[in-house]
Amino acid sequence: MKRLKEYWVKTITIMVAVFLFIVVGCSEEKAGMDLPEFLEAEIPKLMEQNKVPGAAIAIIHQGHIKWAEGFGYADVKQKIEVDENTIFQVASNSKPVAAWGIIKLIEQGRLELDMPVENYLSRWHIPDSVYNKEEVTIRGLLSHTAGLSLHGYPGYPEGENLPTLEESLNGKNSVDEEVKLVYSPGGQFRYSGGGYTLLQLVVEEITEQTYSEFMKNEILNPLDMNDSLYALHSEEVRNLAVGYEQTGEAYPIISYRELAAAGLHTTVIDYSKFVAALVKDEDEKQPAGRNILSEESLNTMFTPVMNRYGLGFLIISNEDHELITHGGTNIGYQSNFYMNRKSGDGIVILTNSDSGNKMIQEVINQIVKWENINQSSYKFGLELIM
């Protein structure tokens, strides 16, 4: 019996020692790496585990892009690798940029945030219903509290004719659903891609430009997002990553008439310029808004209206952090960004797979672990979403 006890004591001691060696060893390894080095080691493993062919990731520190890199393949069949210049569809991450366009028109005095949107429309009107459409405002559309239908769009495969903007609003779209009032404006949060399609029409009505032209001239070019565009025909976009199913099968190229809701095509560098512009650039002493929008406008956009959603952004905060974020899911593409407004630290992740969100969450988990182990100047605040 004594020998048996001694055997188990030795066995347990060895098991504990091995466990501590693994945990401490891993921790010491993580502690010995800077964040880019750590991500360069972890990302390929997470991509393989989640069957994500390609991804591009950027780190922002104090409002300045510090590191960006591509991983895997933009086109598996052609063996085209992802790099910083690879273009992705960013799906609903088109909406925060679209919101900047609307706020720019408000700063120019061409729109009013709480004016009925009907005042700006001539080409199409909200259908009559039991609800008062005069209560549908720009603020309500930006914050998904306007009471409108139609959550999102699956898009149009290459070869299909795209509807006009008015036809899409009338229900001749990829979900065969018209944009209409389904509850009282201001009464509740209901995510509506259709509401952003209506904002796209407002921009065209007010500016007498195509939506793509206005956004390129007023937002994308001023932010130096020179490789980005709201593209009506995705098949014409140079360097576009192929989108993939979870099985690894490639999707056909899919386009969107509903540009403000889902049609931004961009690189990880370009989109990071936008995310970085949400805060001050401590390195180059550039203001939040980068002289395109005022700090007052940004404060308004980052004030939650309902369900932690502001004007184009989701805001998650506590005493230490104010996390500005948004996600995007198109067929074959998933993306997300996170910006800690208090520290100016953020991350942008773009993927070309339906499995992208699983990988993105695991990347976030790994960054939180790395941050907890290391005495780092980064303060992402990502634990708020775990």
DOMAR-191073 format. One line per field, with one value per residue (C-alpha): residue number from 1; residue in three letters; x, y, z. Coordinates in nm, 2 decimals. Layout:
// residues N
seq: [NUM, ...]
type: [ALA, ...]
east: [X, ...]
north: [Y, ...]
up: [Z, ...]
***
This chain:
// residues 386
seq: [1, 2, 3, 4, 5, 6, 7, 8, 9, 10, 11, 12, 13, 14, 15, 16, 17, 18, 19, 20, 21, 22, 23, 24, 25, 26, 27, 28, 29, 30, 31, 32, 33, 34, 35, 36, 37, 38, 39, 40, 41, 42, 43, 44, 45, 46, 47, 48, 49, 50, 51, 52, 53, 54, 55, 56, 57, 58, 59, 60, 61, 62, 63, 64, 65, 66, 67, 68, 69, 70, 71, 72, 73, 74, 75, 76, 77, 78, 79, 80, 81, 82, 83, 84, 85, 86, 87, 88, 89, 90, 91, 92, 93, 94, 95, 96, 97, 98, 99, 100, 101, 102, 103, 104, 105, 106, 107, 108, 109, 110, 111, 112, 113, 114, 115, 116, 117, 118, 119, 120, 121, 122, 123, 124, 125, 126, 127, 128, 129, 130, 131, 132, 133, 134, 135, 136, 137, 138, 139, 140, 141, 142, 143, 144, 145, 146, 147, 148, 149, 150, 151, 152, 153, 154, 155, 156, 157, 158, 159, 160, 161, 162, 163, 164, 165, 166, 167, 168, 169, 170, 171, 172, 173, 174, 175, 176, 177, 178, 179, 180, 181, 182, 183, 184, 185, 186, 187, 188, 189, 190, 191, 192, 193, 194, 195, 196, 197, 198, 199, 200, 201, 202, 203, 204, 205, 206, 207, 208, 209, 210, 211, 212, 213, 214, 215, 216, 217, 218, 219, 220, 221, 222, 223, 224, 225, 226, 227, 228, 229, 230, 231, 232, 233, 234, 235, 236, 237, 238, 239, 240, 241, 242, 243, 244, 245, 246, 247, 248, 249, 250, 251, 252, 253, 254, 255, 256, 257, 258, 259, 260, 261, 262, 263, 264, 265, 266, 267, 268, 269, 270, 271, 272, 273, 274, 275, 276, 277, 278, 279, 280, 281, 282, 283, 284, 285, 286, 287, 288, 289, 290, 291, 292, 293, 294, 295, 296, 297, 298, 299, 300, 301, 302, 303, 304, 305, 306, 307, 308, 309, 310, 311, 312, 313, 314, 315, 316, 317, 318, 319, 320, 321, 322, 323, 324, 325, 326, 327, 328, 329, 330, 331, 332, 333, 334, 335, 336, 337, 338, 339, 340, 341, 342, 343, 344, 345, 346, 347, 348, 349, 350, 351, 352, 353, 354, 355, 356, 357, 358, 359, 360, 361, 362, 363, 364, 365, 366, 367, 368, 369, 370, 371, 372, 373, 374, 375, 376, 377, 378, 379, 380, 381, 382, 383, 384, 385, 386]
type: [MET, LYS, ARG, LEU, LYS, GLU, TYR, TRP, VAL, LYS, THR, ILE, THR, ILE, MET, VAL, ALA, VAL, PHE, LEU, PHE, ILE, VAL, VAL, GLY, CYS, SER, GLU, GLU, LYS, ALA, GLY, MET, ASP, LEU, PRO, GLU, PHE, LEU, GLU, ALA, GLU, ILE, PRO, LYS, LEU, MET, GLU, GLN, ASN, LYS, VAL, PRO, GLY, ALA, ALA, ILE, ALA, ILE, ILE, HIS, GLN, GLY, HIS, ILE, LYS, TRP, ALA, GLU, GLY, PHE, GLY, TYR, ALA, ASP, VAL, LYS, GLN, LYS, ILE, GLU, VAL, ASP, GLU, ASN, THR, ILE, PHE, GLN, VAL, ALA, SER, ASN, SER, LYS, PRO, VAL, ALA, ALA, TRP, GLY, ILE, ILE, LYS, LEU, ILE, GLU, GLN, GLY, ARG, LEU, GLU, LEU, ASP, MET, PRO, VAL, GLU, ASN, TYR, LEU, SER, ARG, TRP, HIS, ILE, PRO, ASP, SER, VAL, TYR, ASN, LYS, GLU, GLU, VAL, THR, ILE, ARG, GLY, LEU, LEU, SER, HIS, THR, ALA, GLY, LEU, SER, LEU, HIS, GLY, TYR, PRO, GLY, TYR, PRO, GLU, GLY, GLU, ASN, LEU, PRO, THR, LEU, GLU, GLU, SER, LEU, ASN, GLY, LYS, ASN, SER, VAL, ASP, GLU, GLU, VAL, LYS, LEU, VAL, TYR, SER, PRO, GLY, GLY, GLN, PHE, ARG, TYR, SER, GLY, GLY, GLY, TYR, THR, LEU, LEU, GLN, LEU, VAL, VAL, GLU, GLU, ILE, THR, GLU, GLN, THR, TYR, SER, GLU, PHE, MET, LYS, ASN, GLU, ILE, LEU, ASN, PRO, LEU, ASP, MET, ASN, ASP, SER, LEU, TYR, ALA, LEU, HIS, SER, GLU, GLU, VAL, ARG, ASN, LEU, ALA, VAL, GLY, TYR, GLU, GLN, THR, GLY, GLU, ALA, TYR, PRO, ILE, ILE, SER, TYR, ARG, GLU, LEU, ALA, ALA, ALA, GLY, LEU, HIS, THR, THR, VAL, ILE, ASP, TYR, SER, LYS, PHE, VAL, ALA, ALA, LEU, VAL, LYS, ASP, GLU, ASP, GLU, LYS, GLN, PRO, ALA, GLY, ARG, ASN, ILE, LEU, SER, GLU, GLU, SER, LEU, ASN, THR, MET, PHE, THR, PRO, VAL, MET, ASN, ARG, TYR, GLY, LEU, GLY, PHE, LEU, ILE, ILE, SER, ASN, GLU, ASP, HIS, GLU, LEU, ILE, THR, HIS, GLY, GLY, THR, ASN, ILE, GLY, TYR, GLN, SER, ASN, PHE, TYR, MET, ASN, ARG, LYS, SER, GLY, ASP, GLY, ILE, VAL, ILE, LEU, THR, ASN, SER, ASP, SER, GLY, ASN, LYS, MET, ILE, GLN, GLU, VAL, ILE, ASN, GLN, ILE, VAL, LYS, TRP, GLU, ASN, ILE, ASN, GLN, SER, SER, TYR, LYS, PHE, GLY, LEU, GLU, LEU, ILE, MET]
east: [0.00, 0.28, 0.45, 0.12, 0.08, 0.44, 0.37, 0.06, 0.24, 0.53, 0.28, 0.08, 0.39, 0.52, 0.18, 0.17, 0.52, 0.44, 0.13, 0.32, 0.60, 0.34, 0.14, 0.44, 0.64, 0.36, 0.31, 0.68, 0.68, 0.39, 0.55, 0.87, 0.68, 0.56, 0.20, 0.28, 0.52, 0.26, -0.02, 0.21, 0.25, -0.11, -0.31, -0.21, -0.31, -0.65, -0.71, -0.64, -0.86, -1.15, -1.10, -1.05, -0.85, -0.74, -0.73, -0.58, -0.52, -0.41, -0.32, -0.38, -0.19, -0.29, -0.47, -0.19, -0.16, 0.14, 0.13, -0.07, -0.03, -0.21, -0.23, -0.33, -0.49, -0.71, -0.76, -0.68, -0.71, -0.47, -0.24, -0.28, -0.17, -0.34, -0.14, -0.21, -0.34, -0.59, -0.95, -1.23, -1.60, -1.66, -2.04, -2.22, -1.89, -1.99, -2.24, -2.01, -1.83, -2.17, -2.27, -1.97, -2.11, -2.45, -2.29, -2.07, -2.39, -2.53, -2.21, -2.25, -2.60, -2.76, -2.94, -3.08, -3.04, -3.40, -3.58, -3.83, -3.65, -3.95, -3.85, -3.55, -3.72, -3.87, -3.77, -3.92, -4.14, -4.19, -4.52, -4.82, -4.91, -5.07, -4.75, -4.65, -4.38, -4.32, -4.15, -3.88, -3.57, -3.21, -3.11, -3.36, -3.22, -2.86, -2.94, -3.18, -3.47, -3.67, -3.91, -3.82, -3.81, -3.55, -3.25, -2.99, -2.92, -2.76, -2.67, -2.68, -2.45, -2.25, -2.47, -2.78, -2.92, -2.91, -3.23, -3.24, -3.22, -3.60, -3.67, -3.47, -3.66, -3.99, -3.90, -3.73, -3.42, -3.23, -3.47, -3.80, -3.89, -3.99, -3.87, -4.16, -4.26, -4.32, -4.34, -4.37, -4.05, -3.84, -4.01, -3.75, -3.42, -3.46, -3.15, -3.24, -3.01, -3.31, -3.28, -2.93, -3.04, -3.29, -3.00, -2.81, -3.10, -3.10, -2.74, -2.81, -3.11, -2.93, -2.60, -2.72, -2.42, -2.40, -2.35, -2.00, -1.89, -2.00, -1.84, -1.52, -1.49, -1.61, -1.49, -1.27, -1.02, -0.99, -0.90, -0.64, -0.84, -0.73, -0.78, -1.14, -1.47, -1.84, -1.85, -2.17, -2.01, -1.77, -1.65, -1.47, -1.28, -0.91, -0.74, -1.07, -1.03, -1.25, -1.52, -1.55, -1.80, -1.72, -1.65, -1.38, -1.58, -1.56, -1.86, -1.94, -1.87, -2.17, -2.25, -2.48, -2.70, -2.74, -2.40, -2.44, -2.56, -2.32, -2.11, -1.78, -1.47, -1.15, -0.81, -0.71, -0.48, -0.75, -1.02, -0.77, -0.72, -1.09, -1.09, -0.79, -0.96, -1.22, -0.97, -0.67, -0.34, -0.10, 0.21, 0.12, -0.09, -0.39, -0.74, -1.02, -1.23, -0.91, -1.06, -1.34, -1.58, -1.57, -1.52, -1.87, -2.01, -1.81, -1.94, -2.30, -2.22, -2.08, -2.37, -2.60, -2.95, -3.09, -2.94, -2.59, -2.61, -2.52, -2.52, -2.35, -2.16, -2.20, -2.07, -1.97, -1.83, -1.74, -1.54, -1.21, -1.30, -1.52, -1.52, -1.64, -1.71, -1.91, -1.93, -1.99, -2.12, -2.16, -2.17, -1.81, -1.68, -1.68, -1.51, -1.49, -1.32, -1.27, -1.14, -1.09, -1.18, -1.01, -0.67, -0.68, -0.59, -0.77, -0.78, -0.92, -0.98, -1.10, -1.16, -1.28, -1.48, -1.82, -1.61, -1.45, -1.64, -1.53, -1.17, -1.22, -1.35, -1.06, -0.81, -0.98, -0.95, -0.58, -0.51, -0.68, -0.46, -0.15, -0.24, -0.29, 0.05, 0.25, 0.31, 0.21, 0.12, -0.17, -0.51, -0.77, -1.05, -1.15, -1.25, -1.58, -1.69, -1.58]
north: [0.00, 0.24, 0.17, 0.23, 0.57, 0.66, 0.56, 0.78, 1.07, 1.05, 1.01, 1.31, 1.51, 1.43, 1.52, 1.86, 1.93, 1.85, 2.07, 2.36, 2.32, 2.34, 2.63, 2.83, 2.74, 2.86, 3.17, 3.25, 3.20, 3.44, 3.68, 3.68, 3.78, 4.12, 4.13, 4.11, 3.82, 3.64, 3.69, 3.57, 3.24, 3.20, 3.32, 3.03, 2.78, 2.94, 2.96, 2.59, 2.50, 2.70, 2.62, 2.99, 3.02, 3.38, 3.67, 4.01, 4.17, 4.51, 4.65, 5.01, 5.17, 5.51, 5.60, 5.49, 5.18, 4.98, 4.65, 4.48, 4.14, 3.90, 3.53, 3.23, 3.26, 3.51, 3.24, 2.89, 2.74, 3.00, 3.00, 3.38, 3.48, 3.74, 4.05, 4.41, 4.50, 4.22, 4.36, 4.20, 4.27, 4.39, 4.35, 4.54, 4.70, 4.92, 5.08, 5.27, 5.43, 5.50, 5.67, 5.91, 6.01, 6.10, 6.29, 6.48, 6.60, 6.71, 6.91, 7.07, 7.17, 6.96, 6.72, 6.74, 6.45, 6.47, 6.58, 6.34, 6.15, 6.19, 6.56, 6.46, 6.20, 6.23, 5.91, 5.68, 5.71, 5.49, 5.30, 5.42, 5.20, 5.23, 5.39, 5.75, 5.77, 6.13, 6.01, 5.82, 6.04, 6.02, 5.95, 5.66, 5.51, 5.53, 5.37, 5.10, 5.25, 5.39, 5.09, 4.97, 4.61, 4.40, 4.28, 4.22, 4.10, 3.79, 3.98, 3.89, 3.63, 3.72, 3.72, 3.84, 4.18, 4.42, 4.61, 4.99, 5.14, 5.21, 4.86, 4.72, 4.93, 4.82, 4.45, 4.35, 4.25, 3.94, 3.87, 3.97, 4.20, 4.56, 4.82, 4.93, 5.04, 4.73, 4.91, 5.26, 5.47, 5.51, 5.23, 4.96, 4.85, 4.64, 4.60, 4.71, 4.69, 4.83, 5.15, 5.20, 5.14, 5.43, 5.64, 5.55, 5.70, 6.01, 6.07, 6.04, 6.27, 6.54, 6.53, 6.44, 6.21, 5.83, 5.69, 5.56, 5.90, 6.09, 5.84, 5.84, 6.21, 6.30, 6.01, 5.75, 5.98, 6.23, 5.93, 5.82, 5.50, 5.49, 5.12, 5.13, 5.17, 5.11, 4.88, 4.80, 4.51, 4.30, 4.11, 4.43, 4.48, 4.42, 4.20, 4.09, 3.78, 3.48, 3.41, 3.05, 2.83, 2.65, 2.34, 2.52, 2.54, 2.88, 3.09, 3.27, 3.64, 3.82, 4.19, 4.43, 4.71, 4.80, 4.97, 5.15, 4.84, 4.58, 4.71, 4.85, 4.67, 4.76, 4.64, 4.59, 4.89, 5.11, 5.00, 5.05, 5.41, 5.46, 5.28, 5.47, 5.80, 5.73, 5.85, 6.09, 5.99, 6.04, 5.98, 6.23, 6.46, 6.42, 6.48, 6.22, 6.26, 6.36, 6.70, 6.52, 6.51, 6.71, 6.57, 6.69, 6.48, 6.17, 6.22, 6.21, 5.90, 5.72, 5.80, 5.49, 5.55, 5.20, 4.86, 5.01, 5.11, 5.47, 5.62, 5.34, 5.19, 4.95, 5.09, 4.87, 5.05, 5.04, 5.26, 5.17, 5.12, 5.25, 4.99, 5.10, 4.80, 4.65, 4.33, 4.23, 3.91, 3.87, 3.53, 3.42, 3.71, 3.79, 4.08, 4.28, 4.58, 4.69, 5.03, 5.13, 5.50, 5.58, 5.42, 5.45, 5.08, 4.87, 4.57, 4.50, 4.15, 4.07, 3.71, 3.54, 3.26, 3.18, 3.04, 3.38, 3.48, 3.17, 3.25, 3.62, 3.53, 3.30, 3.57, 3.80, 3.54, 3.50, 3.87, 3.90, 3.62, 3.78, 4.11, 3.96, 3.79, 4.08, 4.42, 4.60, 4.95, 4.82, 4.86, 4.70, 4.64, 4.33, 4.15, 4.35, 4.12, 3.79]
up: [0.00, 0.09, -0.24, -0.43, -0.25, -0.34, -0.70, -0.73, -0.56, -0.81, -1.10, -0.99, -0.94, -1.29, -1.44, -1.26, -1.37, -1.73, -1.71, -1.56, -1.82, -2.10, -1.95, -1.83, -2.14, -2.37, -2.16, -2.17, -2.54, -2.58, -2.35, -2.56, -2.88, -2.99, -3.12, -3.50, -3.44, -3.22, -3.48, -3.77, -3.57, -3.47, -3.77, -4.01, -3.75, -3.69, -4.06, -4.11, -3.81, -3.94, -4.31, -4.41, -4.74, -4.70, -4.45, -4.41, -4.07, -3.95, -3.61, -3.52, -3.22, -3.09, -3.41, -3.64, -3.85, -3.71, -3.89, -4.17, -4.34, -4.57, -4.51, -4.72, -5.07, -5.24, -5.51, -5.41, -5.76, -5.91, -5.61, -5.57, -5.22, -5.00, -4.94, -4.82, -5.16, -5.19, -5.22, -5.02, -5.01, -4.65, -4.66, -4.38, -4.29, -4.58, -4.35, -4.11, -4.41, -4.57, -4.24, -4.28, -4.62, -4.47, -4.18, -4.43, -4.61, -4.27, -4.20, -4.54, -4.45, -4.72, -4.49, -4.14, -3.90, -3.76, -4.08, -4.23, -4.50, -4.73, -4.76, -4.96, -5.19, -5.54, -5.73, -5.47, -5.15, -4.85, -4.90, -4.71, -4.41, -4.06, -3.94, -4.00, -4.26, -4.18, -3.86, -4.05, -4.01, -4.12, -3.76, -3.75, -4.07, -3.96, -3.62, -3.75, -3.55, -3.84, -3.84, -4.19, -4.32, -4.50, -4.29, -4.57, -4.92, -5.07, -5.38, -5.76, -5.91, -6.22, -6.53, -6.36, -6.44, -6.15, -6.06, -6.05, -5.70, -5.71, -5.82, -5.54, -5.29, -5.44, -5.38, -5.71, -5.53, -5.42, -5.14, -5.32, -5.03, -5.05, -4.81, -4.60, -4.25, -4.03, -3.69, -3.55, -3.62, -3.32, -3.13, -3.14, -3.29, -3.61, -3.82, -4.18, -4.48, -4.66, -4.45, -4.58, -4.94, -4.88, -4.75, -5.08, -5.27, -5.05, -5.14, -5.51, -5.48, -5.29, -5.48, -5.83, -5.85, -5.85, -5.50, -5.60, -5.73, -5.42, -5.17, -5.37, -5.39, -5.04, -4.81, -4.98, -5.16, -4.87, -4.64, -4.90, -4.95, -5.31, -5.37, -5.24, -5.42, -5.39, -5.69, -5.87, -6.07, -5.85, -6.15, -6.27, -5.95, -5.98, -5.72, -5.57, -5.35, -5.44, -5.18, -5.04, -4.88, -4.55, -4.75, -4.95, -5.27, -5.45, -5.50, -5.83, -5.82, -5.66, -5.69, -5.50, -5.62, -5.25, -5.22, -4.89, -4.72, -4.87, -5.17, -5.04, -5.19, -5.00, -4.88, -4.52, -4.54, -4.68, -4.44, -4.15, -4.26, -4.21, -3.87, -3.76, -3.85, -3.59, -3.33, -3.30, -3.46, -3.18, -3.41, -3.68, -3.46, -3.69, -3.55, -3.53, -3.84, -4.03, -4.11, -4.30, -4.01, -3.69, -3.35, -3.26, -3.54, -3.43, -3.08, -3.22, -3.42, -3.12, -2.89, -2.88, -2.99, -2.90, -2.84, -2.81, -3.18, -3.27, -3.62, -3.82, -3.54, -3.25, -2.92, -2.63, -2.32, -1.96, -1.73, -1.89, -2.26, -2.53, -2.81, -3.15, -3.37, -3.67, -3.85, -4.21, -4.38, -4.75, -4.93, -4.91, -4.71, -4.34, -4.16, -3.84, -3.69, -3.33, -3.22, -2.85, -2.87, -2.54, -2.63, -3.01, -3.04, -3.29, -3.52, -3.87, -3.99, -4.35, -4.47, -4.79, -4.63, -4.47, -4.18, -4.13, -3.82, -3.63, -3.70, -3.62, -3.27, -3.21, -3.32, -3.06, -2.79, -2.87, -2.86, -2.52, -2.39, -2.54, -2.39, -2.04, -2.05, -2.18, -2.03, -2.35, -2.44, -2.64, -2.48, -2.71, -2.46, -2.65, -2.34, -2.36, -2.65, -2.51]
***
